[in-house]
Amino acid sequence: MFQATRRRLAIWYTAVTAVLLLLFASGVYLYVRNTLIERVDDTLNHVVEIVERSLVIEPINDEPEQFRINVEASFRTNAETVEDDHIDLEWFSSTGELIWSTFSEPLNIPIHSDRTGETVRIVKQERWENAETPNSARATANPIQHLGSAKRRATANSEKLQGGSPSGQTSVTQDSALLLRQVTQRIEVGRQVLGYLRVSHPWFEVTKPSRQLIFDLALGTGLMVLSVAASGWFLSGKAMQPVGESYQRLKQFTADASHELRSPITLIQTNVQVALTDLELTQIETTVTKNYRQQLKAVERLTQRLGRLVNDLLFLARQDSGMSKDGFAACPVDALLMEVVEEQQLLATEKAITLNLHLVDSSPFETSPELLENWFTLWGNWDQLVRLFTNLIGNALQYTPAGGEVNVELARIDRIRYNSAAYLQIKVSDSGVGIPAEALPKLFDRFYRVDPARTHKTGNLATDNATGSGLGLAIAQAIVEHHHGQIQVESTLSKGTTFIITLPVTLES
């Protein structure tokens, strides 16, 4: 129980911390990514402002108030600046026709006048024929094409990894994908649109640090979660230690107190029995002796009930503390149930209740003589199992009205398909008063009784077979758990109750 509680605490510590770290890492990632995007957009907008101020606007001859952009004069000095800033420029006419560009090839991207920036993806097929062509020669062919060369550099590594010729003499054709961040500015003089200026920046300056940040955050979060899991396990153990010690002391006190109470209770019972024997031998019967006899019998009944209660508490305390050293052996459950049913048959007859025992036949596909002979045999403690089924059958008889029926069924379940051990399933069902649905979860709690009046409804303590303390089902559950089994209950008011006990044939090591 304490180990399970410790595991739950450690898991809760780890889960809560993992969620908090995940939220923190997500916030950091979004903040950094948005900051990088804002920096790129600010750079693009700054370049747009600089280029816009450097544009050479000329009037058109014979057309008053009409102007045009001198492309050669406006963009000839931007080559070095663009190369250093890793930025490409494109100039479009007022009709959207590309006039000038630093790209080696047109992008074929529609114009969207947006100063806030947009991200575009370019996928095209490129062909490289001479990888050893000097960079200076390519720069001479087009001095302002840094992004085009950046694209070639970005794909050169993948070309080498795919077996590209280092000498550069082999032609390679491949698909390349490129992300760009773009800002488009419409250039106007008065109401006349002179053209569109589009500025592009490589998007890898955002994606590359973003990927690295994701890796760093994932690694850091994973290490923190592992650290918190280890710390949570250690701290939960520390937190549960005083509780466990207190619980152990309480169980030890219960066991010691129950053990110490057995001796005086036994002495009281002995003295009461001796006094009753002396009264029986008295030849003179008076009113005083008759009253003494009745009082002594009441004391005897109460001490017997107290003795059963002490024995039950001692049994539960030993089971909880693991002090029970009762030996396990092969137990034929069919013979055990026959013995218990025979013992309870007298009470069933007195209450006019039909008590039946039904043994489910073995599987027709089983041919092993040894297995058939021990079909209902399991590894367990005979005395504890007798006490278990005596409690269950006794309760069924107690809460079943006259003319009712109590059925006991024994069957073997072989779970060969699931590669697990065989089980014995015992069902004890009655046609009694039933148990309310809200009481079922607490039915196996110690000292819990659904209806305290039902235990003594006969009004005669001498005929009461139960302890009346609410420990019977708790003891039954402890015995089942001691045998690594399970106990379940199904009940319907005014129709009856069924207890289902599942016990493994062989205990797991």
Buried (B, 14 or more C-beta within 10 A) or exposed (E): EBEEBBEEBBBEBBBEBBEEBBEBBEEBBEEBBEEBBEEBBEBBBBBBEEBEEEBEEEEEEEEEEEBBBEBEEBBEEBBEBBBEBBBBBBBBBBEEEBEBBBBBEEBEBEBEEEEEBEEBEBEEEBEBEEBEEEEEEBBEEBBBBBBBBBBBEBBBEEBEEEEBEEEBEBEBEEEBEBBBBBBBBBBEBEEEEBBBBBBBBBBBBBBEEBEEBEEEBEEBBEEBBEEBBEBBBEBBBEEBEEEBEEBEEEBBEBBEEBBEBEEEBEEBBEBBEEBBEEBEEEEEEEEEBEEBBEEBBEBBBBBBBBBBBBBBBBBBBBBBBEEBEEEBEEBBBBEBBBBBBEEBBEBBEEBEBEBEBEBEEBEEEEEEEEBEEEBBBBBBBBEBBBBBBBBBBBBBBBBBEEEBBBBBBBBBEBEEEEEEEBBBBBBBBBBBBBBEEEBBEEBBEBEBBBEEEEBEEEEEEEEBBBBBBBBBBBBBBBBBEBBBBBBEBBBEEEEBBBBBBBBBBEBEE
